[in-house]
């Protein structure tokens, strides 16, 4: 699927621990080391893409992968993008054996001692997503040891939402320019939320106090909401993050995203995009400003990203909108 992603001779760099993911590892640890040792081919990586700390991604091709025993270093979600192959893997429980096809997913939580992992009888291109140990403050993270994160070790399942999020992140890897850190943060948060809803063992001691408080709380109060909206208005041209917005509200990212949507009816990323589009409409009324300049002045990384977001919101391309208004 991503075989044409790197048309140059420059090889993708494997993802490494930045020290910001909250995995407990020292910075520089190779996140996909088991795959490197097993001989998989790295097709694309988010390293040097400026994605920030919310999520790290790789696309790898596995054809005859045989990994011996290892302790998983970081919470990882794997989604098959193309191809078909047989997978056998085992940790403490019974062997998991299944045929992986596009859309099938696996979870390998941090702290799990895996006895073996084999991918054979075919070829798979898989998206590997490395998430923070505490899933944005929702799971307890007591120390830097290889502690069980509380997620389920499971594989070969089909979840339409997980697949949709994975495809969106894979698109970001293929794009020449990222749609922005708030978009990637939102995708990472949506994936973490899905993990919390369906793929934790629901042990009370694994869920953080912040998660429990966030689930019980209501909409963002007026004072916090006004602070956040003012920050958005002042930074329409900036590449802001969900973490920055949550900081303005003095809440965890997960708690903030939930409370903001309850207060406004929109997710933070959609609300922020709508504000940018509204400003773009006003700027397009001036024929002396190019569409590319409108895109850059409203915080979009490229004219292509701007045109896509504008048409999705308005139903017209920026050029069509300008000609009609």
C-alpha positions as CSV (number, residue, x, y, z in Angstrom):
1,X,0.0,0.0,0.0
2,X,2.8,2.4,0.8
3,X,5.4,0.9,-1.5
4,X,5.6,4.2,-3.4
5,X,5.9,6.4,-0.3
6,X,9.7,6.8,-0.6
7,X,10.5,7.4,-4.2
8,X,14.0,8.6,-3.4
9,X,16.9,6.5,-2.3
10,X,16.6,7.9,1.3
11,X,15.6,5.0,3.6
12,X,13.1,5.6,6.3
13,X,14.4,5.8,9.9
14,X,13.0,3.3,12.5
15,X,11.0,4.9,15.2
16,X,12.9,5.5,18.5
17,X,11.7,6.4,22.0
18,X,11.9,10.2,22.3
19,X,11.5,10.3,26.1
20,X,8.1,12.1,25.5
21,X,5.9,9.1,24.9
22,X,5.8,8.1,28.6
23,X,6.9,4.6,27.9
24,X,9.5,4.6,30.7
25,X,12.3,3.9,28.3
26,X,15.4,6.0,27.9
27,X,15.4,8.2,24.8
28,X,16.8,6.5,21.8
29,X,15.5,3.0,22.4
30,X,14.4,1.5,19.1
31,X,10.7,0.9,19.4
32,X,10.5,-1.7,16.6
33,X,13.7,-3.5,17.6
34,X,12.1,-7.0,17.5
35,X,11.1,-6.4,13.9
36,X,14.5,-5.0,12.9
37,X,16.1,-8.1,14.4
38,X,13.5,-10.4,12.7
39,X,14.3,-8.9,9.3
40,X,11.2,-6.9,8.4
41,X,11.4,-4.1,5.9
42,X,10.7,-0.5,7.1
43,X,8.6,1.3,4.4
44,X,7.7,4.5,6.2
45,X,8.3,6.2,9.6
46,X,7.0,9.3,11.4
47,X,10.5,10.0,12.6
48,X,11.5,13.6,11.6
49,X,7.9,14.4,10.5
50,X,7.4,16.8,13.4
51,X,4.5,14.8,14.8
52,X,5.2,15.7,18.4
53,X,4.9,13.2,21.2
54,X,1.3,11.9,21.0
55,X,1.9,9.0,18.7
56,X,4.8,7.4,16.7
57,X,4.1,5.4,13.6
58,X,5.8,3.0,11.2
59,X,4.7,1.0,8.2
60,X,6.6,-2.3,7.8
61,X,6.5,-5.2,5.3
62,X,6.6,-8.6,7.0
63,X,7.1,-11.7,4.8
64,X,9.0,-14.2,6.9
65,X,9.3,-12.8,10.3
66,X,10.4,-14.9,13.3
67,X,10.9,-13.1,16.6
68,X,12.2,-15.0,19.6
69,X,11.2,-14.1,23.2
70,X,11.0,-10.4,24.1
71,X,9.4,-8.1,26.6
72,X,7.3,-5.5,24.9
73,X,8.7,-2.0,25.5
74,X,5.7,0.2,24.6
75,X,2.0,0.0,24.1
76,X,1.6,-0.9,20.4
77,X,-1.4,-1.2,18.1
78,X,-0.8,-3.0,14.8
79,X,-3.2,-2.7,11.8
80,X,-2.8,-4.7,8.6
81,X,-3.0,-2.4,5.5
82,X,-2.5,-4.8,2.6
83,X,-1.6,-8.4,1.8
84,X,-2.3,-11.6,3.7
85,X,-0.2,-13.9,5.9
86,X,-0.5,-16.2,8.8
87,X,0.4,-15.0,12.3
88,X,1.3,-17.1,15.3
89,X,2.1,-15.5,18.7
90,X,2.0,-16.3,22.3
91,X,2.5,-14.6,25.7
92,X,1.3,-16.0,29.0
93,X,-2.0,-17.4,27.7
94,X,-2.8,-19.8,24.8
95,X,-1.3,-19.3,21.4
96,X,-3.0,-16.8,19.1
97,X,-3.1,-18.1,15.6
98,X,-5.0,-16.4,12.8
99,X,-4.9,-15.3,9.1
100,X,-4.2,-11.5,8.9
101,X,-5.8,-9.6,6.1
102,X,-6.4,-5.8,5.5
103,X,-8.2,-4.3,8.5
104,X,-7.3,-6.9,11.1
105,X,-5.6,-5.6,14.2
106,X,-3.5,-6.7,17.1
107,X,-2.6,-5.1,20.5
108,X,0.7,-5.8,22.3
109,X,0.7,-3.9,25.6
110,X,3.8,-2.7,27.3
111,X,5.2,-5.1,29.9
112,X,3.9,-8.3,28.2
113,X,6.5,-11.1,28.0
114,X,6.0,-12.5,24.5
115,X,7.3,-16.0,24.0
116,X,7.4,-15.9,20.2
117,X,6.0,-14.0,17.1
118,X,5.9,-15.6,13.6
119,X,4.5,-14.1,10.4
120,X,4.7,-16.5,7.5
121,X,3.0,-17.9,4.4
122,X,2.4,-14.6,2.8
123,X,3.3,-10.9,2.8
124,X,1.8,-8.1,5.0
125,X,2.2,-4.4,5.1
126,X,1.3,-3.4,8.6
127,X,1.0,0.0,10.4
128,X,2.6,-0.1,13.8
129,X,1.4,2.6,16.2
130,X,3.3,3.3,19.5
131,X,1.1,5.0,22.1
132,X,2.0,6.5,25.5
133,X,2.2,4.1,28.4
134,X,-0.6,5.8,30.4
135,X,-2.8,6.5,27.3
136,X,-2.9,10.2,27.9
137,X,-3.2,10.0,31.7
138,X,-5.9,7.3,31.8
139,X,-3.9,4.3,32.9
140,X,-1.7,4.2,36.0
141,X,2.0,4.5,35.3
142,X,3.8,4.0,38.6
143,X,7.4,3.8,37.5
144,X,9.8,3.1,34.7
145,X,9.8,-0.7,35.0
146,X,8.2,-3.1,32.5
147,X,4.9,-3.0,34.4
148,X,1.8,-4.4,32.7
149,X,-0.1,-1.5,31.3
150,X,-3.6,-3.0,31.7
151,X,-4.4,-3.4,28.0
152,X,-5.4,-6.8,26.6
153,X,-2.9,-8.8,24.6
154,X,-5.1,-9.7,21.7
155,X,-4.8,-10.2,17.9
156,X,-6.6,-10.9,14.7
157,X,-9.7,-8.8,15.5
158,X,-11.6,-6.5,13.2
159,X,-12.7,-3.1,14.6
160,X,-14.0,-0.6,12.0
161,X,-13.1,2.4,14.1
162,X,-9.5,1.2,14.8
163,X,-9.2,0.4,11.0
164,X,-10.5,3.9,10.1
165,X,-8.1,5.6,12.5
166,X,-5.2,3.5,11.2
167,X,-6.0,4.4,7.6
168,X,-6.1,8.1,8.5
169,X,-2.7,7.9,10.1
170,X,-1.3,5.9,7.2
171,X,-2.5,8.7,4.9
172,X,-0.6,11.2,7.0
173,X,2.5,9.2,6.6
174,X,2.1,9.3,2.8
175,X,1.3,13.0,2.7
176,X,4.1,15.4,1.7
177,X,3.0,17.7,4.6
178,X,1.2,16.8,7.8
179,X,-2.3,18.2,8.3
180,X,-1.1,19.4,11.7
181,X,-0.3,18.2,15.1
182,X,-3.8,18.8,16.5
183,X,-5.2,16.4,13.8
184,X,-2.6,13.7,14.7
185,X,-3.2,14.3,18.4
186,X,-7.0,13.8,17.8
187,X,-6.4,10.6,16.0
188,X,-4.1,9.3,18.7
189,X,-6.6,10.3,21.4
190,X,-9.5,8.6,19.5
191,X,-7.4,5.4,19.3
192,X,-6.6,5.6,23.0
193,X,-10.3,6.1,23.8
194,X,-11.1,3.0,21.8
195,X,-8.5,1.0,23.7
196,X,-10.0,2.2,27.0
197,X,-13.5,1.3,26.0
198,X,-13.0,-2.1,24.6
199,X,-9.5,-3.4,25.1
200,X,-8.5,-3.0,28.8
201,X,-9.1,-5.6,31.5
202,X,-11.1,-3.0,33.5
203,X,-9.1,-3.6,36.6
204,X,-9.8,-0.7,39.0
205,X,-6.1,-0.3,40.0
206,X,-5.1,0.1,36.3
207,X,-7.4,3.1,35.7
208,X,-6.0,6.5,36.8
209,X,-7.9,8.9,39.1
210,X,-7.9,11.4,36.3
211,X,-9.7,8.9,34.0
212,X,-12.3,8.2,36.7
213,X,-12.8,11.9,37.4
214,X,-13.1,12.7,33.7
215,X,-15.7,10.1,33.1
216,X,-17.8,11.5,35.9
217,X,-17.5,15.2,35.0
218,X,-19.7,17.2,32.7
219,X,-19.2,19.9,30.1
220,X,-16.4,22.5,30.3
221,X,-17.5,25.4,32.4
222,X,-17.8,28.9,30.9
223,X,-14.6,30.3,32.3
224,X,-12.4,27.4,31.0
225,X,-14.3,27.3,27.7
226,X,-13.8,31.1,27.2
227,X,-10.0,30.7,27.9
228,X,-9.7,27.9,25.4
229,X,-11.7,29.7,22.7
230,X,-9.6,32.9,23.1
231,X,-6.5,30.8,22.8
232,X,-7.8,29.3,19.6
233,X,-8.7,32.7,18.1
234,X,-5.2,34.0,18.9
235,X,-3.5,31.0,17.4
236,X,-5.5,30.3,14.2
237,X,-2.3,30.4,12.2
238,X,-0.2,28.2,14.5
239,X,0.3,24.5,14.7
240,X,-1.2,24.0,18.1
241,X,-1.6,20.7,20.0
242,X,-4.4,19.2,22.0
243,X,-2.0,19.2,24.9
244,X,-1.7,23.0,24.7
245,X,-5.5,23.4,24.7
246,X,-5.9,21.0,27.6
247,X,-3.2,23.0,29.5
248,X,-5.2,26.2,29.0
249,X,-8.2,24.4,30.5
250,X,-6.0,22.9,33.3
251,X,-7.2,19.4,32.5
252,X,-5.8,16.1,31.2
253,X,-6.1,15.8,27.4
254,X,-8.7,13.0,27.6
255,X,-10.8,14.9,30.2
256,X,-10.5,18.1,28.2
257,X,-11.5,16.6,24.8
258,X,-14.6,15.0,26.4
259,X,-15.7,18.1,28.3
260,X,-15.1,20.4,25.3
261,X,-17.3,18.3,23.1
262,X,-20.0,18.3,25.7
263,X,-19.9,22.1,25.9
264,X,-19.7,22.9,22.2
265,X,-21.1,19.8,20.4
266,X,-17.8,19.5,18.4
267,X,-14.5,17.9,19.0
268,X,-11.7,20.4,19.6
269,X,-10.0,19.6,16.2
270,X,-13.3,20.1,14.3
271,X,-14.1,23.4,16.2
272,X,-10.6,24.7,15.5
273,X,-10.8,23.7,11.8
274,X,-14.2,25.5,11.5
275,X,-12.6,28.7,13.0
276,X,-9.8,28.5,10.5
277,X,-12.3,28.0,7.6
278,X,-14.4,31.0,8.8
279,X,-11.3,33.2,8.7
280,X,-10.3,31.8,5.3
281,X,-13.7,32.8,3.9
282,X,-13.1,36.4,4.9
283,X,-9.6,36.4,3.4
284,X,-10.9,34.9,0.1
285,X,-13.1,37.9,-0.3
286,X,-9.9,39.9,-1.1
287,X,-8.8,39.0,-4.7
288,X,-5.3,40.3,-4.0
289,X,-4.5,37.4,-1.6
290,X,-3.6,34.1,-3.3
291,X,-5.3,30.9,-2.2
292,X,-1.8,29.6,-1.0
293,X,-1.4,32.7,1.2
294,X,-4.8,32.2,2.6
295,X,-3.9,28.6,3.5
296,X,-0.7,29.6,5.2
297,X,-2.2,32.5,7.1
298,X,-4.9,30.3,8.5
299,X,-2.5,27.6,9.7
300,X,-2.8,25.0,7.0
301,X,0.6,23.4,6.1
302,X,-0.1,23.4,2.4
303,X,-2.7,24.5,-0.2
304,X,-3.7,20.9,-0.7
305,X,-4.5,20.4,3.0
306,X,-6.4,23.7,3.1
307,X,-8.4,22.8,0.0
308,X,-9.4,19.4,1.4
309,X,-10.5,20.9,4.7
310,X,-12.3,23.8,3.1
311,X,-14.2,21.7,0.6
312,X,-15.2,19.2,3.4
313,X,-16.6,22.1,5.5
314,X,-18.1,24.4,2.8
315,X,-18.8,22.0,-0.1
316,X,-16.8,24.1,-2.5
317,X,-13.1,24.4,-3.3
318,X,-11.5,27.7,-2.2
319,X,-11.4,28.8,-5.9
320,X,-15.0,28.0,-6.4
321,X,-16.0,29.8,-3.3
322,X,-14.1,32.9,-4.3
323,X,-15.7,33.0,-7.7
324,X,-19.2,32.7,-6.3
325,X,-18.7,35.2,-3.4
